[in-house]
Amino acid sequence: MACLCQPVLLQAADFKFNASGKFKIMQVTDTHIINGAEGKGLANSQMTVDMLRQTLDAEQPDLVIFTGDIITGRPYQPGFELVVEPVVTRKIPWAALFGNHDAEQDLSYEQMAGLIQSWPYNAGKMGKNRHVSGYGNYVIEVKERSGKKTGALLYCLDSHQYSTLKPTVDGYGWFAFDQIDWYRKQSEKYTSANQGRPLPALAFFHIPLPEYRAVYNEQGHKMIGAQLEAVCSPEINTGMFAAMLEKGDVMGTFVGHDHVNDFIFNYCGIALTYGRFSGSPNTYGDLKNGVRIIELTEGQPRFETWIRLDDEIVINRVTFPDDLPWKQKK
């Protein structure tokens, strides 16, 4: 399906808490769409598209965020058009982030970013910022229901692809220092504008932080959700989690990457969270595909989250931090 309409431009004021003080986000991750010559790959991808249609109709989110590894089969453009169509035809605002497999496509990052930006209802900013590493480091503001003041923030970040220090350091990429500096400055700007009080915020990216490994390496963490593979985070820790902890605005981080993990746990007061794998048999994993829903409440430093597998099945509903308190070890 080709996009034949002009992009619908969204401004920050387009996002605000509804009359009930709620704002709902749907996280879609690791769709791994193949819409090329491979008949089986396309058939499997259709399973993801069908699931998206069901969950979009059931949840009716205010915003959809794709957290990377959207397309894995070349060519990129028809795969992207296939997966974004259910969102666009419902006129739901959406945003996208790159994962590690997006580096393996037939288009450059600049070309992929341009394609993403050309589609209607896109709320993201996938262009290259010459002062910040990667593609797609931006903030989405959610206004208070009055529309006058910013009530919450959604940080969207490029977690990159693979180690740039091979063979010394193997594995996946990490946040650059300029990205951490960018986040700190954004947080400080919004906090200052809010009379020195940090705004409730969430952060979305693809590759889990090294701190996600704490659920394996330390005892005493209450965890809700599936934990069926090791955390594939970078070997190098450049300090993004520490920066978020210091600034005090980010309540939770939401990632993908590891297809059979969908857990959430509280680490030092921040919810380290996986989305639910949204893909199909095009890749590994035996979890039924689905999405993660996050619902913010205006004026409260907490959120509710759950996983929806289809229009009737909801699992692992959690209110953070109420259901997952952080307790320091004695």
C-alpha positions in Angstrom: 0.0 0.0 0.0 1.5 3.3 -1.0 0.9 6.5 0.9 -1.0 8.8 -1.5 -2.0 11.5 1.0 -0.1 14.4 2.4 1.5 14.0 5.8 -0.7 15.2 8.7 1.6 17.4 10.7 1.3 17.0 14.5 2.3 19.6 17.0 3.0 19.2 20.8 -0.5 20.6 21.5 -2.0 17.7 19.7 -1.2 15.4 22.7 -2.9 16.0 25.9 -4.6 14.1 28.7 -8.2 13.4 28.0 -11.2 14.7 30.1 -10.6 11.8 32.5 -7.0 12.8 32.9 -5.7 9.8 31.1 -3.2 9.3 28.2 -2.8 5.8 26.6 0.3 4.6 24.7 0.6 1.3 22.8 4.2 0.0 22.5 4.7 -2.2 19.4 8.1 -3.9 19.2 10.1 -6.3 17.0 7.5 -6.7 14.3 10.2 -8.1 12.0 8.0 -7.6 8.9 8.9 -9.2 5.6 7.0 -8.0 2.6 9.2 -8.9 -0.3 9.3 -11.9 -2.6 9.2 -14.5 0.2 5.6 -15.8 0.3 5.9 -17.4 3.7 7.5 -14.3 5.2 4.7 -12.2 4.0 2.1 -14.6 5.3 3.7 -14.6 8.7 3.9 -10.8 8.7 0.2 -10.7 8.0 -0.3 -12.3 11.4 1.3 -9.2 13.0 -0.8 -6.9 11.0 -4.0 -8.7 12.0 -3.0 -8.6 15.6 -2.4 -4.8 15.3 -5.8 -4.3 13.9 -7.4 -6.2 16.8 -5.4 -4.5 19.5 -5.8 -1.0 18.0 -9.6 -1.4 17.9 -9.7 -2.9 21.4 -7.5 -0.3 23.1 -7.9 2.8 21.0 -4.6 4.3 22.1 -3.8 8.0 21.9 -0.3 7.2 20.6 1.5 4.2 19.1 5.3 3.8 19.5 7.2 1.3 17.4 10.4 0.5 19.4 12.7 -0.9 16.7 13.3 -3.9 14.5 10.2 -3.0 12.5 11.4 -4.5 9.2 13.8 -7.3 8.7 13.1 -8.4 5.1 14.2 -6.4 2.0 12.9 -4.3 0.4 12.2 -1.9 3.4 9.5 0.3 1.9 6.7 -2.3 1.3 7.3 -3.8 4.7 7.0 -0.5 6.4 3.9 0.4 4.4 2.3 -2.9 5.5 2.9 -2.5 9.2 2.0 1.2 9.5 -1.2 1.0 7.5 -3.4 -0.3 10.4 -2.4 2.7 12.5 -2.6 5.4 9.8 -6.0 4.3 8.5 -7.4 4.6 12.0 -5.9 8.2 12.1 -3.9 7.3 15.3 -0.7 9.3 16.0 2.4 7.2 16.0 6.2 7.4 16.3 9.0 5.1 15.4 12.5 4.2 16.6 15.3 2.2 15.0 16.6 -1.2 16.3 19.7 -3.1 15.5 18.3 -4.9 12.5 17.3 -1.6 10.8 21.0 -1.2 10.0 20.7 -4.2 7.6 18.2 -2.9 5.1 18.4 -1.8 1.5 17.9 1.9 2.4 20.2 4.2 4.3 19.2 5.6 7.7 18.5 8.9 6.0 16.2 7.3 3.4 14.4 5.2 6.1 13.9 8.3 8.2 12.6 10.2 5.3 10.1 7.5 4.5 8.9 7.4 8.1 8.5 11.2 8.2 6.5 11.2 5.0 3.6 9.2 6.4 0.5 10.8 8.0 0.0 11.1 11.7 3.7 10.6 12.4 4.5 12.3 15.8 8.2 11.5 15.8 11.3 13.3 14.6 13.5 10.7 12.9 15.9 13.1 11.3 19.6 13.4 12.1 20.6 15.9 14.8 24.1 17.0 14.0 24.8 17.5 17.8 23.5 14.1 18.9 24.5 10.6 17.8 22.0 8.4 16.0 18.7 8.9 14.3 15.6 9.6 16.3 16.4 11.3 19.6 13.4 13.5 20.4 10.8 14.3 23.1 7.0 14.1 22.8 5.2 16.4 25.1 1.8 15.5 26.6 -0.1 18.6 27.7 -2.4 18.8 30.7 -6.1 18.4 29.8 -6.4 22.2 29.7 -3.8 22.2 26.9 -1.9 25.0 28.5 1.0 23.3 30.3 3.1 20.3 29.6 2.0 17.5 31.9 4.3 14.6 30.9 7.2 13.7 28.7 8.0 10.8 26.4 11.7 10.5 25.6 12.4 8.6 22.4 16.0 7.5 21.9 18.2 5.7 19.4 20.0 2.8 21.2 22.1 2.1 18.1 23.0 -1.4 16.7 26.2 -3.2 17.4 29.5 -2.6 19.2 31.8 -0.1 17.4 34.8 -1.4 19.4 35.1 -4.9 17.9 36.9 -7.2 18.4 37.8 -5.8 21.8 34.1 -5.4 22.8 31.5 -7.6 21.3 27.8 -7.5 21.3 25.3 -4.6 21.0 25.6 -0.8 20.8 25.3 1.7 23.7 24.2 5.2 24.3 26.8 7.8 23.3 27.9 10.4 25.8 26.3 13.2 23.7 22.9 11.4 23.9 23.2 11.3 27.7 24.1 15.0 27.7 21.2 15.8 25.4 18.8 13.9 27.7 20.2 15.8 30.8 19.7 19.1 29.1 16.2 18.3 27.9 15.2 17.2 31.4 16.7 20.3 33.0 14.9 22.5 30.6 11.5 21.0 31.3 12.2 20.8 35.1 13.2 24.5 35.2 10.0 25.5 33.3 8.0 23.5 35.9 9.2 25.5 38.9 12.0 23.0 39.6 9.8 20.0 39.7 10.6 17.1 37.3 7.7 16.2 35.0 6.5 12.6 35.0 8.3 11.0 32.0 8.8 7.7 30.2 11.7 6.6 27.9 11.4 4.4 24.8 14.3 2.7 22.9 15.2 -0.7 21.5 18.1 -2.3 23.3 17.8 -2.8 27.1 20.2 -1.0 29.4 22.8 -3.0 31.3 20.7 -2.4 34.5 18.1 -4.8 33.1 20.6 -7.6 34.0 20.0 -6.8 37.7 16.9 -9.0 37.6 19.3 -11.9 37.0 22.3 -10.9 39.0 20.7 -9.6 42.2 18.2 -11.1 44.6 15.0 -9.5 45.9 13.5 -8.0 42.8 9.7 -8.6 42.4 9.2 -9.2 38.7 6.0 -9.5 36.7 6.1 -11.1 33.3 8.1 -13.6 31.2 11.8 -14.0 31.7 12.8 -16.7 29.1 16.1 -15.5 27.8 19.2 -13.7 29.0 19.2 -9.9 28.8 21.0 -8.9 25.6 22.2 -5.5 26.7 25.5 -3.8 25.7 28.7 -4.8 27.4 29.6 -1.2 28.1 27.5 1.0 30.5 27.8 4.6 29.6 25.5 5.9 32.3 22.1 6.7 30.8 20.3 5.0 33.7 22.3 6.9 36.2 21.5 10.2 34.4 17.8 9.3 34.5 18.0 8.4 38.2 19.7 11.7 39.0 17.3 13.9 37.0 14.3 12.2 38.7 11.8 12.5 35.8 11.8 9.1 34.1 9.5 6.7 35.8 10.0 3.8 33.4 12.0 2.6 30.4 10.4 0.5 27.6 12.5 -1.6 25.3 12.2 -4.6 22.9 15.0 -6.7 21.4 14.7 -9.8 23.5 11.7 -11.6 22.0 10.8 -13.9 24.9 11.1 -11.4 27.7 8.2 -9.1 28.6 8.8 -8.5 32.3 8.7 -5.3 34.4 10.6 -4.7 37.6 11.5 -1.8 39.9 15.2 -0.9 40.0 16.1 2.0 42.2 12.7 3.5 41.6 12.6 3.2 37.8 10.5 0.6 36.1 12.7 -1.4 33.7 10.2 -2.8 31.3 10.0 -4.9 28.1 7.3 -4.5 25.6 5.5 -7.6 24.4 7.0 -9.2 21.2 4.7 -8.1 18.4 6.2 -10.2 15.6 5.4 -13.6 14.1 7.2 -16.9 13.1 9.5 -14.8 10.9 11.8 -14.9 13.9 12.5 -16.8 17.1 10.3 -16.9 20.2 7.3 -18.9 21.4 5.4 -16.2 23.1 2.1 -15.3 21.5 2.5 -11.9 19.8 0.9 -8.8 21.3 1.5 -5.2 22.5 2.2 -3.4 25.7 -0.2 -0.7 26.9 0.9 2.1 29.2 -1.6 4.6 30.6 -0.5 7.8 32.3 -2.7 9.7 34.8 -2.3 13.5 34.8 -0.5 14.9 37.7 0.6 11.6 39.1 4.2 10.1 39.1 2.8 6.6 38.4 1.4 4.7 35.5 -0.6 1.5 34.8 0.6 -1.0 32.2 -0.6 -4.3 30.8 -0.1 -6.6 27.8 -2.9 -7.2 25.3 -2.6 -10.3 23.1 -5.8 -9.8 21.1 -9.1 -8.0 21.6 -10.1 -10.3 24.5 -7.0 -11.3 26.3 -5.2 -9.0 28.8 -2.4 -10.2 31.1 0.0 -8.8 33.6 -1.8 -5.6 34.6 0.5 -3.6 36.9 0.2 -0.2 38.6 3.8 1.2 39.0 5.2 1.8 41.6 2.3 0.6 43.8 2.5 -3.1 42.7 6.3 -3.1 42.5 7.9 -1.3 45.4 11.6 -0.7 45.5 13.3 -1.8 48.7 16.9 -1.2 49.5 18.9 -4.2 50.7 19.9 -4.2 54.4 
